[in-house]
Amino acid sequence: MGPDRTSDAETVVASGGPDGEESSSEIAPAGLEAFMAARRRLLREFTEDTRRRLEADQTLGGQLPRPTSGRQLDLAASEPYTHWFQETGERFGFDQLVTLAAIAGSDAIRLSQFSETARAHFGTTEERVRELAARGDLRYGRVFETYTELENLYMHAEGARHYAQTELTRRGATVLGPLHAERVAREVAEAILGHDSFNAGFGQHKLKGLLAAKYGGSPDTFDYATSRSPTGYLVQVLDRLEGCEPETMLRYVTEGVVHRKEPISQAIKTGIIDNAAYLQDVYDRIVQDARQVLAAAPFPVFLAFPGMQAFTRGLERLPHILGLLGTPPSVAADGFYHLRDGDRNVRLETVEAVREHFLPATRLLA
């Protein structure tokens, strides 16, 4: 594309869209600016309304994913990210407002499994997956008879895709017209699909095995969709890069002890040690998929995305963080991991010990 910084969305609208459903004559040049302003307003209001509902949920379940959601949205809207979108990304199909809307839509359905309030507002993964299946539109997975945390985790991107597409189509019909509203909604829905990179990392090594053990068959039976949207790769990166942060590792350890009733050493292994290996695996899979799906020009632009740069730096820090638990990290004879930091040797026998000793030690690493 040329140096006029025309966004991918503007190009799609002007050319009639990738499917050829509408001709350029439907939006006169004089009306294009007003149309794009309405499109931006639609996406902003969807994101803001969804986030407002998420943050207003005062139930215990509603507060669980809030820090994650808020950080992702704030990061993607921050000045360095906005500069990248405006100066480079949007010319190659990486849309900032679609990215934000996809994060919000995914978090809405992720939250619904924990919160009755969220279920009332956003519906459930189960309901939305059944609707997709009824119209023959499931892109991966299946309809399960019951939905525990396991099934919700596996299918939540499909549920979120349905939520974003139906809600944005409904909201946009009056301001953009039904066909254009559906196209914008589809942009966001496609950016959600592939969310979490479950063909690698935790999804590949744990989730698929748990599903296979429960339902039979090979773990590969429970495959996951691959993103086809350029923006979808940004959403994946923003979802995973925070796993490199020690505060997130502490949350994983806490979830293991409190929610899964794991012994502290098992929770540390899963939440810190295994997590590091999963993150590298996910990063490699995202790069591999993006190289195959994106055209030659957008791929290096994607690698220059600030989130990819942050992800790379986070991965580089992981060996130093793991080194605090030994080289290689291992439990001591007493069955616990120990913090080995200079002359200090602190037994990590509780979540509080991880919080009080391990977390501050990570902050002192260069």
C-alpha positions as CSV (number, residue, x, y, z in Angstrom):
1,M,0.0,0.0,0.0
2,G,1.1,3.6,-0.5
3,P,2.4,6.1,2.0
4,D,-1.0,7.7,2.5
5,R,-1.6,5.6,5.6
6,T,-5.0,4.5,4.4
7,S,-6.1,1.8,6.9
8,D,-6.9,-1.7,5.8
9,A,-10.5,-1.1,6.8
10,E,-10.8,1.9,4.5
11,T,-9.3,-0.1,1.7
12,V,-11.7,-3.0,2.2
13,V,-14.7,-0.6,2.2
14,A,-13.5,1.3,-0.9
15,S,-12.8,-1.9,-2.9
16,G,-16.1,-3.7,-2.0
17,G,-14.5,-6.0,0.6
18,P,-12.8,-9.3,0.4
19,D,-15.9,-11.2,-0.6
20,G,-17.1,-8.8,-3.2
21,E,-20.4,-8.4,-1.5
22,E,-20.7,-4.6,-1.9
23,S,-19.4,-2.3,-4.6
24,S,-17.5,0.9,-4.1
25,S,-20.5,2.9,-5.4
26,E,-22.4,2.2,-2.3
27,I,-20.2,4.6,-0.4
28,A,-19.4,7.7,-2.3
29,P,-15.9,9.3,-1.7
30,A,-17.5,12.2,0.1
31,G,-19.2,9.8,2.5
32,L,-16.2,7.7,3.2
33,E,-14.9,9.9,5.9
34,A,-18.2,10.0,7.7
35,F,-18.5,6.2,7.3
36,M,-15.1,5.6,8.8
37,A,-15.9,7.9,11.7
38,A,-19.0,5.9,12.4
39,R,-17.0,2.7,12.2
40,R,-14.5,4.0,14.7
41,R,-17.3,5.1,17.0
42,L,-19.0,1.7,16.8
43,L,-15.8,-0.2,17.7
44,R,-14.9,2.3,20.5
45,E,-18.3,2.1,22.1
46,F,-18.4,-1.7,21.9
47,T,-15.0,-1.9,23.7
48,E,-15.9,0.8,26.3
49,D,-19.3,-0.6,27.1
50,T,-17.9,-4.2,27.4
51,R,-15.1,-3.0,29.6
52,R,-17.4,-0.9,31.8
53,R,-19.6,-4.0,32.4
54,L,-16.6,-6.1,33.2
55,E,-15.2,-3.6,35.7
56,A,-18.6,-3.0,37.3
57,D,-19.0,-6.7,38.1
58,Q,-18.3,-6.9,41.9
59,T,-18.8,-10.6,42.3
60,L,-15.9,-12.7,43.3
61,G,-15.8,-14.5,40.0
62,G,-16.1,-11.2,38.2
63,Q,-12.9,-9.8,39.8
64,L,-10.7,-12.8,38.8
65,P,-9.7,-11.8,35.3
66,R,-10.1,-8.0,35.7
67,P,-6.4,-7.1,36.1
68,T,-5.5,-9.2,32.9
69,S,-8.3,-7.6,30.8
70,G,-7.5,-4.1,32.0
71,R,-3.7,-4.4,31.3
72,Q,-4.2,-5.8,27.8
73,L,-6.6,-3.0,26.9
74,D,-4.5,-0.2,28.4
75,L,-1.4,-1.6,26.8
76,A,-2.9,-1.8,23.3
77,A,-4.2,1.7,23.6
78,S,-1.0,3.2,25.0
79,E,1.1,5.8,23.2
80,P,3.8,3.5,21.9
81,Y,1.3,1.1,20.6
82,T,-0.9,3.8,19.1
83,H,2.1,5.3,17.4
84,W,3.0,1.9,15.8
85,F,-0.6,1.4,14.6
86,Q,-0.8,4.9,13.1
87,E,2.6,5.0,11.5
88,T,3.0,1.4,10.3
89,G,0.5,-1.2,11.4
90,E,-2.8,0.0,9.9
91,R,-1.2,0.3,6.5
92,F,-0.7,-3.5,6.6
93,G,-4.0,-4.6,8.0
94,F,-3.3,-4.4,11.7
95,D,-6.2,-2.4,13.1
96,Q,-6.0,-0.9,16.6
97,L,-9.7,-0.6,17.3
98,V,-10.4,-4.1,16.1
99,T,-7.6,-5.4,18.4
100,L,-9.2,-3.6,21.4
101,A,-12.7,-4.9,20.5
102,A,-11.4,-8.4,20.1
103,I,-9.7,-8.4,23.6
104,A,-12.9,-7.0,25.2
105,G,-15.1,-9.5,23.4
106,S,-12.9,-12.5,24.4
107,D,-12.7,-11.4,28.0
108,A,-16.5,-11.0,28.2
109,I,-17.1,-14.7,27.5
110,R,-14.1,-15.8,29.4
111,L,-15.6,-14.1,32.5
112,S,-19.1,-15.6,32.0
113,Q,-18.0,-19.0,33.3
114,F,-17.2,-17.4,36.7
115,S,-19.8,-14.8,37.1
116,E,-23.6,-14.9,37.1
117,T,-23.7,-11.2,36.4
118,A,-21.5,-11.7,33.3
119,R,-23.6,-14.6,32.1
120,A,-26.7,-12.3,32.2
121,H,-24.9,-9.6,30.2
122,F,-22.9,-11.7,27.7
123,G,-24.4,-15.2,27.6
124,T,-22.3,-18.3,28.0
125,T,-19.8,-20.2,25.9
126,E,-22.2,-23.2,25.9
127,E,-25.2,-21.1,24.6
128,R,-23.1,-19.4,21.9
129,V,-21.4,-22.6,20.7
130,R,-24.7,-24.3,20.4
131,E,-26.0,-21.4,18.2
132,L,-22.9,-21.6,16.0
133,A,-23.3,-25.4,15.7
134,A,-27.0,-25.0,14.8
135,R,-26.2,-22.8,11.9
136,G,-23.2,-24.9,10.8
137,D,-20.6,-22.3,11.7
138,L,-18.4,-24.0,14.2
139,R,-14.8,-23.5,13.2
140,Y,-13.2,-25.9,15.6
141,G,-14.2,-28.1,18.6
142,R,-17.6,-29.5,19.3
143,V,-20.8,-29.1,21.3
144,F,-20.3,-30.7,24.7
145,E,-23.1,-32.0,26.9
146,T,-21.7,-30.2,30.0
147,Y,-19.4,-27.3,30.3
148,T,-16.9,-27.3,33.2
149,E,-13.9,-25.0,33.3
150,L,-12.1,-27.4,30.9
151,E,-14.7,-27.2,28.1
152,N,-15.2,-23.5,28.6
153,L,-11.5,-22.9,28.3
154,Y,-11.3,-24.9,25.1
155,M,-14.3,-23.4,23.4
156,H,-14.4,-19.8,24.8
157,A,-12.9,-18.3,21.6
158,E,-15.8,-19.6,19.6
159,G,-18.2,-18.3,22.2
160,A,-16.5,-14.9,22.1
161,R,-16.5,-14.9,18.3
162,H,-20.3,-15.4,18.3
163,Y,-20.8,-12.7,21.0
164,A,-18.7,-10.1,19.2
165,Q,-20.2,-10.8,15.8
166,T,-23.8,-10.8,16.9
167,E,-23.4,-7.7,19.2
168,L,-21.5,-5.6,16.7
169,T,-23.9,-6.5,13.9
170,R,-26.8,-5.5,16.0
171,R,-25.2,-2.2,17.1
172,G,-23.9,-1.3,13.7
173,A,-27.0,-2.0,11.6
174,T,-28.5,1.4,12.1
175,V,-25.3,3.4,11.8
176,L,-23.5,1.5,9.0
177,G,-26.2,-0.5,7.4
178,P,-26.6,-4.2,7.9
179,L,-24.0,-5.4,5.3
180,H,-21.3,-3.1,6.4
181,A,-22.1,-3.7,10.1
182,E,-21.7,-7.5,9.5
183,R,-18.3,-6.9,7.8
184,V,-17.0,-4.9,10.7
185,A,-18.3,-7.5,13.1
186,R,-16.6,-10.2,11.2
187,E,-13.3,-8.4,11.4
188,V,-13.5,-8.5,15.2
189,A,-14.7,-12.0,15.3
190,E,-11.9,-13.3,13.1
191,A,-9.4,-11.5,15.3
192,I,-10.7,-13.5,18.3
193,L,-10.4,-16.8,16.6
194,G,-7.1,-18.5,17.3
195,H,-7.0,-16.6,20.7
196,D,-4.7,-18.3,23.2
197,S,-2.6,-20.2,20.7
198,F,-3.9,-23.5,22.0
199,N,-2.1,-25.5,19.3
200,A,1.0,-24.8,21.4
201,G,2.1,-24.4,25.0
202,F,-0.5,-25.2,27.7
203,G,-3.2,-26.0,25.1
204,Q,-1.0,-28.5,23.3
205,H,0.7,-30.1,26.3
206,K,-2.0,-30.0,28.9
207,L,-5.5,-29.0,27.7
208,K,-5.7,-31.4,24.8
209,G,-4.5,-34.3,27.0
210,L,-7.1,-33.5,29.6
211,L,-9.8,-33.4,27.0
212,A,-8.7,-36.7,25.5
213,A,-8.6,-38.4,28.9
214,K,-12.1,-37.2,29.6
215,Y,-13.7,-37.9,26.2
216,G,-11.5,-40.5,24.6
217,G,-9.5,-40.4,21.4
218,S,-6.2,-38.7,20.5
219,P,-5.3,-35.3,21.9
220,D,-4.9,-34.1,18.3
221,T,-8.7,-34.7,18.0
222,F,-9.1,-31.5,20.0
223,D,-7.3,-29.2,17.5
224,Y,-7.6,-25.5,17.5
225,A,-8.2,-22.9,14.9
226,T,-5.3,-20.9,13.4
227,S,-5.8,-17.1,13.0
228,R,-6.3,-15.9,9.5
229,S,-6.7,-12.2,10.4
230,P,-3.5,-10.1,10.8
231,T,-5.0,-8.5,13.8
232,G,-5.6,-11.9,15.3
233,Y,-1.9,-12.3,15.8
234,L,-1.7,-9.1,17.8
235,V,-4.5,-10.4,20.1
236,Q,-2.6,-13.6,20.7
237,V,0.6,-11.8,21.6
238,L,-1.2,-9.4,24.0
239,D,-2.9,-12.3,25.6
240,R,0.3,-14.3,26.2
241,L,3.1,-11.8,26.9
242,E,1.9,-11.0,30.4
243,G,2.7,-14.6,31.3
244,C,6.4,-13.5,31.3
245,E,5.6,-11.2,34.3
246,P,6.4,-12.5,37.8
247,E,3.1,-11.1,39.1
248,T,1.3,-13.3,36.6
249,M,3.3,-16.3,37.7
250,L,2.3,-15.6,41.3
251,R,-1.3,-15.5,40.1
252,Y,-0.9,-18.9,38.4
253,V,0.6,-20.4,41.6
254,T,-2.2,-19.0,43.6
255,E,-4.8,-20.4,41.2
256,G,-3.1,-23.8,41.5
257,V,-3.3,-23.9,45.3
258,V,-6.6,-22.1,45.8
259,H,-8.7,-23.4,42.9
260,R,-7.1,-26.7,41.8
261,K,-6.0,-27.6,45.4
262,E,-2.5,-28.5,44.2
263,P,0.4,-28.8,46.7
264,I,2.5,-25.7,46.6
265,S,5.4,-27.4,44.9
266,Q,3.2,-28.7,42.1
267,A,1.6,-25.2,41.7
268,I,5.1,-23.7,41.4
269,K,6.1,-26.2,38.8
270,T,3.0,-25.5,36.8
271,G,2.7,-21.8,37.3
272,I,6.4,-20.8,37.0
273,I,8.6,-23.6,35.5
274,D,6.1,-25.2,33.0
275,N,4.7,-21.8,32.2
276,A,8.2,-20.7,31.0
277,A,8.4,-23.6,28.6
278,Y,4.9,-23.1,27.4
279,L,5.5,-19.4,26.6
280,Q,8.5,-20.2,24.4
281,D,6.5,-22.8,22.6
282,V,3.6,-20.4,22.1
283,Y,5.9,-17.7,20.8
284,D,7.5,-20.0,18.3
285,R,4.1,-21.2,17.1
286,I,2.7,-17.7,16.7
287,V,5.8,-16.7,14.6
288,Q,5.5,-19.9,12.6
289,D,1.8,-19.4,11.9
290,A,2.2,-15.7,11.1
291,R,5.0,-16.4,8.7
292,Q,2.7,-18.9,6.8
293,V,-0.5,-16.8,6.9
294,L,0.7,-13.2,6.5
295,A,2.0,-11.9,3.2
296,A,5.7,-11.1,2.8
297,A,5.3,-7.4,3.6
298,P,3.1,-7.6,6.8
299,F,5.2,-10.3,8.5
300,P,8.2,-8.1,9.4
301,V,5.8,-5.4,10.4
302,F,4.2,-7.9,12.8
303,L,7.6,-8.8,14.2
304,A,8.2,-5.1,14.9
305,F,4.9,-4.8,16.8
306,P,5.7,-3.4,20.3
307,G,3.9,-6.4,21.9
308,M,6.2,-8.8,20.0
309,Q,9.2,-6.8,21.2
310,A,7.9,-7.0,24.8
311,F,7.3,-10.7,24.5
312,T,10.8,-11.3,23.2
313,R,12.3,-9.3,26.2
314,G,10.1,-11.2,28.6
315,L,11.3,-14.6,27.2
316,E,14.9,-13.4,27.6
317,R,14.3,-12.8,31.3
318,L,12.8,-16.2,32.0
319,P,16.0,-18.2,32.4
320,H,17.2,-15.6,35.0
321,I,13.9,-15.9,36.9
322,L,14.0,-19.7,36.8
323,G,17.6,-19.6,38.1
324,L,16.2,-18.4,41.4
325,L,14.8,-21.9,41.9
326,G,18.1,-23.6,41.0
327,T,19.9,-24.6,37.9
328,P,18.0,-26.4,36.7
329,P,15.0,-25.6,38.9
330,S,14.3,-28.6,41.2
331,V,12.7,-29.4,44.5
332,A,15.0,-30.0,47.5
333,A,15.1,-33.1,49.6
334,D,12.3,-31.7,51.8
335,G,10.0,-31.7,48.8
336,F,9.9,-27.9,48.4
337,Y,11.4,-25.4,46.0
338,H,13.9,-23.1,47.6
339,L,14.7,-19.5,46.6
340,R,18.4,-19.4,45.9
341,D,19.4,-15.8,45.8
342,G,23.0,-15.2,46.7
343,D,23.5,-16.3,50.3
344,R,19.7,-16.6,50.8
345,N,18.0,-20.0,50.8
346,V,14.4,-19.6,51.5
347,R,11.9,-22.5,51.5
348,L,8.9,-21.7,49.4
349,E,6.3,-23.7,51.3
350,T,3.3,-21.4,50.9
351,V,1.8,-18.9,48.4
352,E,2.7,-16.2,50.9
353,A,6.4,-17.2,50.8
354,V,6.3,-17.0,47.0
355,R,4.8,-13.5,47.3
356,E,7.1,-12.3,50.1
357,H,10.4,-13.7,48.8
358,F,10.3,-15.0,45.2
359,L,8.5,-12.0,43.8
360,P,10.8,-9.3,45.2
361,A,13.8,-11.3,44.1
362,T,12.6,-11.3,40.5
363,R,12.3,-7.5,40.6
364,L,16.0,-7.2,41.4
365,L,17.2,-9.1,38.4
366,A,18.9,-7.1,35.7
